[in-house]
Amino acid sequence: MTIVRWAPSPTGRIHLGNARPALLNWFYARRHGGRYVLRMDDTDLARSTREFADGIEVDLAWLGITPDLLVRQSERTALYDAARDRLIAAGRLYPCYETEEELDRKRSRARLLGKPPIYDRAALALTDADRARLEAEGRKPHWRFRLDGRPVQFEDLIKGPQTVNTASMSDPVLIRADGSYLYTLPSVVDDIDLGVTHVIRGEDHVSNTGTQIEIFEALGGAIPIFAHHNLLTDASGQGFSKRLGSQSIADFRDEGYEPMAIAIMASITGTSLPIETYETLDEIANRLDFSMISHGSARFDPVELDNLNARLLHALPYAGAAARLSALGLEGEAMWLLLRDNLRKFNDIADWAKLVTGPVEPVVAEEDRDFLALAKALLPPEPWDETTWGQWTEALKAATGRKGKALFLPLRLALTGRHDGPELKSLLPLAGRMACLDRLP
């Protein structure tokens, strides 16, 4: 069975850049009848909070993603400890005692000598006595994984054949001096334990993949298939980041955007699929193939988001809007169908509904007062339907000689207080004759 995972760190609210892999993993799982694991990478105890973790679940649900399984790395330490011990016993994990300042000096010296600033593995030459002396001085070791130092090859579902040469990399630190785990080891251990078959993530992780494959091999785990997608950037070309305060999914929700609009923009931007309306995430999942993902960056356009959001509302059937209308104290399919084409955000309906329910502040030009007084006198009796507007304006045209804008705009301004809006032939029957009489001077 296909098993994918999305693994956010609950150190802040997720943004569009985070939503991209969350959605692409969801699409892949849905398309292949697989399972979707939400893994909270909360080993950074200083920055991770339960509030942020809960917020991630809320954001996923709002986007339409329901994980099949939720795991928290903070509750799985025993698995990581067991893997640590196996790697130490196999000679692949070794203790290092350099301070950050000492490591900085080593890197600077290597650069001056024209050498790559990679770790020199000096700790491997330490004797038991050396380590005892360093620990007696109060130093606590951090632990590095000893790389094979070879070209690691893998087939990427998006980027094609890839090679990462670990010979050009420092042995990565997997465990901090305080005993806490960095991202890499828990991630590999979880992928093995949870049976993850596909790792779908941003292309900024390609260079990590060689290291992770070596750890998979060292632990005897099945190596998943990798797919590294292009990254979403903001309109200026800068990557989204929690630390830079990028607009969060919660911000978009609070601003009234439709979840489908955010999902479409986060996932389809930077692919060959058109930015257009889709009714469900499954519809996107069935259409979006990894071969459609560009190898260039995916630039988010806020204007395109606004236009897409409006188009989604314009196509929203009454059944999809009824509960939300009721929450605003509104109801009526005829009103929704009349007004939805004017919406940019759903809650705009509250203002537009006043054209039907009132109150409306008429806009009346002084030179149009006599014309509007005549219009009031010629207002047809009820019952009204969509032919009423035509009958009324034909009578006014015959009586005044007005036509076109001179005929229609004063009526629109008086009846709605606006230059734009729905067709008056459809508005009149909903507003009713008494409301129209009140709005005409």
N, C-alpha and C positions, 0 to 999 in steps of 0.2 A: 504493500500500500504506500502511496505517496504521502509523506509527512513533511510539512514545512513548519518553520518557526519564524516568528518575528520577535526580536529581543531588544526592546527599548530599555534604557536606563531611567528609572523614575527620579531624575534629578531636576525635573522641570516639566512644563507642559509641552506636549508634542506639537510640532509645526508641520507645514506642508512637506518639507523635506523628509521628515519622519514618516508621514502618512504614505509617501510613495512606496517604500518597501512593504509597509503594512498591507497596502492594497494589492500590490503585485503578488505577494505571497498568497493572499486570499483568493485572487483570481486563479492562480495556479492550482491551489487545492480544490476549488470548486470545479474547475475544468476537468480535473483528473480524478474526481471523486475521492479526494484525500482528506487528511486531517490537518487542522491549523492549530499550532501550539503558540500561545502567548507566554513568553518567558521573560519575567522581570529580572533584568541584570542589575540587581540591587546589592552587589558586594561592596560598593562604595558607601559604607555606613555613614560617613560624614555628610554626604550630599543627598543620598536617597531618602525619600520619605514615603510613608504610606499614603499621605494626601496626594502626592504626585502619581503614585501607582493607581490609586482609585480614579484619579482624573483621566489616566490613560484608558482605563476600562470604559469610562463614560464616553470619551471621545471616539473609541472604536465602535461602541454600540451606536452612537449618533451617525457614524459613517456607514453603518450597516454590517459591521463585522462582528460575528459571534464566535469566539474561539471555542474549539473542542476541548481544550485543556489549558489550564493556567498553572504555571509553576513559578516559584520564587527562588532565586539562587541563594538567598539568605537562609533558606530552609533546607539546603542540600549540601551543606558543608562537609558532611561525612563522606559523600561521594568524592569530593575534591581532595580530601585528606588521603583517602585510599589511593587515588591516582597519583598524588604527590609521592607517597611512600613507594609505589611501584617504580616511578621514574627515578627516584633516588637509588633504589636497589639496583636498577639497571644501569646506573652511571650516567643517566641522561639529564639529571637535575643536580646542580652543584651549588654550594654556598659561596657567596662573594661578600667581601667586607669593605670594599671601597666606599667612601662617602661620595655624595654628589659632587662636592668640590674637587675631590681627587679624580673622579671620572671626567669632569669638565676639563681639568688640566691635561689628562691623557688625550682627550679629543682634540684640544687645541694644539698639542705637540704633534699629533699625527697630521693635522692639516698643514702645519709649518713644514713638515717633512714631505709633503705632497702625497701622503697616504690617506686612504679612506678612514674616517673617524669611527671605526668599529672596535668593539671590545677586544682586548688582546688576550683574553683567557688566562690572565695572570693567576687568577684564583685556583686554576687547576693544578698549579705547581705548589700550592700550599701543603705543608705537612700537617699531621695531627697536632704537632706541637705549635706550629704557626697559628692554626685556628684557635687552639686553647689560649694562646697568648693574646690574640686579638679579642677574643670574647672576655678575657679577664680585664681588658681595657674598657669593657663596656660596650663593645661593638656587637651588633646583632646582624646576622647575615641576611641579605636578600638572595633569592635563588634564581639561577638562570638555566634555561634549557639548552643543552649542547646540541647545536644543529649539525647535521651531516655535512653541510657545506657542498651542496650539489644542485644541479638544475632540477627543479621540481616541475613536472609537466602535468597539466590537467586540461580537460576540454570544457570550456565555458559555454553555457547554453546561449549566451548573448554575444560575448566577445570572441568566441571561437577558440582555437588552440592557444594556450598560454604557457609561458615558462617563467618561473620565478627562481632565480639563482640564489640559494641561501648562503653561498660562499661569500657573497658581498654584503652580508647582514651581520649585525651583532647578535650573539646569543641573547634571546629575549628574556627579560625578567618576568617570571611567572608569579613569584611570591614576594611581596614587600618585606622590608625588615621587621615590620610589626606583625608579620604572619598573615596578613590579609592577601587575598588573591586578586591579581589583575584580571582583565577580561579574558585573556586567551585560554588558560587552562580550564576554568569552569565552562566556557563555551564549548570546547571540544568534548569535555566529559559529558555535558548535557546532551550534545548531539548524538553521542554514542548511546547513552542511557535511554534517550527518548526515541531512538530509531529514526532520527531525521534523515530523510533521503535526499532532500534538495535544500541548499542554502542560497537564498535569493536576497541579495543585498547590494548596496551601492558600490560603484567601481573604486571608491577610495579604499576598499578592503582587499583589492586584488593582491597588493604586496604582502598582506598578512597571510594569504592563502598557502604560500609555500611553507611557512612556519607551522601553520595549523595541520597541514597534511602530514608533516613529519611527526607531529604529536599524535595524530590519529594512528599512524603506523606504529609509533613507540608503544601505544596503549593497546594495540591489536584491534582497533575499532574499524568498522566499515567506513570508507571515505565517501561522504555524500557528493552529489553532483552540484557544481557551483554555477551560479548565474549572477553576473555583476552588471547592474543596470546603470545608465547615465544618471547624473545627479541633477536634481531640480535646483535652479537658481532663481533669485528674485529678478525684478525687471531690470536692475542695473548689472546683472550678471554675477552677483555675489551669492555664495551659498547660504542657505538657511542655517541658523544656529541658535540654540537655546541661550548660549552665553552672550550672543549679540542682541538678544531680545527680539528675535524674529517673531512675527505675528503668529500666534498659536491657533490651533484648531478651535479651542474654546473661544478665542477672540472672534473668529469668523462666525461661530455659532451665535455669540452674543450680538453680533452686528446684523443678524437676520439672514445670512446666506443659507441656501438649501444644502443639505448634506450631499446630495447627488452632484451639485455644482462643484463642491470642494473635491469630492472623490474623482470626478472626471478630470478636473484641472490637475490634481496631484498625480494621477496615473497615466493619462493619455498625452499630456504635454510631452513633447520630445519623442513621439512615436509617429508612425505613418497613418494612424487612425485619425479621422477628423474630430475636432472639438465640436461635438454636436450633442443633442439631448439623447439620453438613454433612460429607459424606465427603471431598470434594475441593475445591480452590480453583476448579476449573472449574465445579463446581456453583454456587458463589457467583457466578462471572463470568456465567453464563447467566441468573441471576435478578436481579442487581443492576443496575438502570438508574439513570442520573444523575438522573432525575426523582424518584427515591426519596430523594435526599439532602436532609436538612433544611437550611433556611437559618439555623437556630439552632445553638448550640454542641452538640457531642457529648460528653457527660460519661461518662467511664469509671467503672464500678462494680466494685471489686475483689471484692465478694461475688458479683456476677453472674459474674465470671470463674471463681471457685472452683466455683460450681454448674455452669457450662458445662463446665469441665474434667472434673468428676465424670461428667456425663452422657455426654461423649465416651468416657470409659473404660468406662462401663456398656454402651455399644453396640459396643465394639471387638471384632471377631471374633477367634477364636484365631489365625487366619492372620496378623492384623496385630500380634499380641502375641508370637508364638512366638519370634522372634529376640531380642526384648528380655527375655523370660523366661529364655531360654538364657543370656544374658549375666549373669543373676543366679543362675545355677545351678539354675533351675527348669524344669519341663516338665510337660506334661499338659493336654489340652484340658478334661477334666472338672474339674480343679482351677481352671483359669482361669474357666470358665463359672460355677462355684460362687462364686468369691470376687470377681469383677470388680465386682459391684454394691455392694461395700463400700468401693471405692477412692475417694479424693479426688485422689491423685497416683499415678502408675504404680508408683513404687518402694515404695508402701505394701504391695504384694503380698508383699514379703519377710516382713513381720510376719504378715500374714494367712495365708501359706502354712504357718506353724508350727502352725496348727490342724489341718493335714493331716499334716505331717512331724514336728511336735514341735520342740523341747520346749514344753510348756504347763505353766504354774504354776496348778494347780487352785485355785479359790476355794471353800472349804467352810465353811459356817456350822456352829457346834457343834450347833445344834438339828436340823441336817439329816444328821448322821452316820449315825444308824441307818437313815434312809430311803435314803441313798446306799449303805450296806452291802447293803441288800436289793436295790437296783437292780443292784449288781454281781453278786449271786447270780442274779438273773433275766435277766442279759444273754444274749440269744439266741445260739445257736451260728452259726458261719458256714456257708455263704456268706451275705453280706449284700447287700441291695439297698434301694431307697427305701421298701419296705414294712416294713423292720426296725424303724425308729423307731416306727411306729404299733403294731406288735405288742408291742414292749417297754413303751411307755407305757400301753397298755391293760392289760397284765399288772400293772404297778405300780399303776395306778388301782384295779384290782379288789382288790389285796392291801392297799392302804393307805387307800383312800378319798380320796386327794388328787386334786385336779383343778386345771385352770387354771394360774395363776402358781405356786401352791404345788407343783405337780407338775413344771412344765417349767423354772422358773428355777434350782432347785438343780442339775438335770442340766446345763443350759447352763453355769453357772458352774464346775462340776466338769470338764466336758469341754473347755471353751474358755478358762476364766479371764476371760470377758468377759460383760457384760450384753447386748451387741449382737453381730451377726454373721450368717452365712449360716444357711439352714434346716438344722436338725440331721438331718432325714431324708436330705438330700443329703450332709452332711458324714460321717455315720457310715460309709457304704460306702467312702469314700476314706481315712478315718483307719484303719479296720480294728479288729477286736475286741481285739487285744493292746494297741493304744494306748489304747483306751477303758478296758480293765481297769487299765492303769497309772495313769490319771487319776482313777479312782474310788477313794475311800479304803477 
